[in-house]
Amino acid sequence: REIVHLRFAADLSYDQIAQMLGVPVGTVRSRLHRALKAIREQLEEHENGT
């Protein structure tokens, strides 16, 4: 959730987020990918009424 906020609400780059959190850029990318996938799945469940 934090990475999603930093990427989209704060409009930070992957490099900026990685530096801020003290993790490699690849970690930022994979965490963001997983977070967006989870959000997408939750939205689909909500749309399907489950």
N, C-alpha and C positions, 0 to 999 in steps of 0.2 A: 504494500500500500504506500509506503514511504517513497519507494522508487517511482511509482506511478505518479505520485504528487510532484516529486522533484522534476520528473521528465516533462510532464504536461502542464501542470499549474505554474511551476516555477520556471519552466522553459529552459532547463539546464541540459547541456550536452551529456553524452555518455561519459566523456572524460571528466567533466566537472563533477558529476555524481560519483564516479569512482574515486576521485580525489577526496571529495567530501566525506565519503563513507569509509575510505581507507581500504578499498577492495579493488581487484583488477577490473578492467573494462569488460572483459568477458563475463565476469560474475554479474555485473550490472545488466548486461544484455540478456543473460539467461534468466535472471530474476524478473526482469521486466517482461520477458516473453511468457514466463510461467504465470505472472500476475495477470497479464492481459488475457491469457487463455482461461484462467479461473473466472475472470469477470465475464468473458464471453459465454462461458458455460452457465453461469448464474443467470445471465440475461435470457439465454435460450430456455432454461427451466422456467423462468418467470413467464415468458411469453407462451409457453406450452401449458401453464397452469399447474405445474408439479412442484 
